[in-house]
Structure formats: C-alpha cells, structure tokens
Amino acid sequence: MEDPTQDHLENSEHLEKRTIGGELRYYVKNIRAHWPVVEDAPNAEGQEAWWTADGKFHATHAQLRRDSFIGVV
C-alpha cells in the first residue's frame, strides 16, 4: 500500500486538516465509523488517527496502527 499524496489528503471528505505544533495533519473525522475496534476499546474516548503531509500514518490506538500496516486504512 502506498502512502497517500498531500493532494489525496487535501481532497478527502473523510479527513479534517489541522495544524498541531506547526505540523500540518489530516485527522480522520469519524474514527469510530472507520475502525469499530475503537468503539469497543475501554479507552475509546479521545483516540485519534491522522496522516502528516508527507503521507505517513499515525494513531493513538495500537490496533489502528496495526490495521494501517496491513492495509485496512
């Protein structure tokens, strides 16, 4: 799976652009709709997933990180 380009990130209806500490990030708007595992997690509140402008994926929940590596994203 290839990393998305900044153009893909900019044009996605599922992402919200934010700048955090000077870094441009594209956050998943409705994370629970994309990853039901977050709904079932005991610490589901506050979980986030995002891409940086270089197309790299990041997540606060370990399952989301694993899923992204096997192409679920």
N, C-alpha and C positions, 0 to 999 in steps of 0.2 A: 504494500500500500504506500503510495506516495504522499508526502506531506502536501497539504493544500497551499495554493499560492495566496499571496495577500489579496489578489483580485477575487478569488473564490471566497475568502473570509469576509471581505468588504460587502460582497453581494449576497451572502447567505441570509435568508429570512429567519434562520434559527439562532443567529448569533447577535450579541449586543456588544458594540465597541466601547471600551473604557480605557482610560489611561490610569495606571496604578504606579506610583513612584517613578513617573517619567517613562514607563514602559507601556506601549500600546498592546492591549489584549482584546481578544474576541471571546466573550463568555457565552456559554450555552444558555439560552433564555429560560427554557423549561427543562431543567436537568432530569426531573422525575419522569417526564414523558419519554425521554430518550434512554434512560437507564433505570428500569424498575427496581434494580437491586438497591438503589439509593433509598427508595421508599421503605424497604424492609430493614434497612440498617438502623441499629439502635441510635446512632448519631447522625441520622439523615439530615437534620436541620443544619443548614449552613454549608453543605457540600457544594463544591463548585468545580467546573471543568472549563478550560479555556485554551485557546491557541495564542501564541505570540505571533507577531507579524512575519517572522521567518518560517511559520508553518509548523512549529513544534507544539505538541500537545502537553498539557499539564492538568493535574486533577488533585483534589484534596482527599479523595477516597481511593483506597488501594485497588478496589475492584474496577473502578473506572480506568485507572492506569493500565491494569492487566487487559481489559477489554480493548483498549485503544491499540495495544500491541498486536492483538490477534485479528484486528480489522473490524471490530464491532462498530466502531465510530464511523 
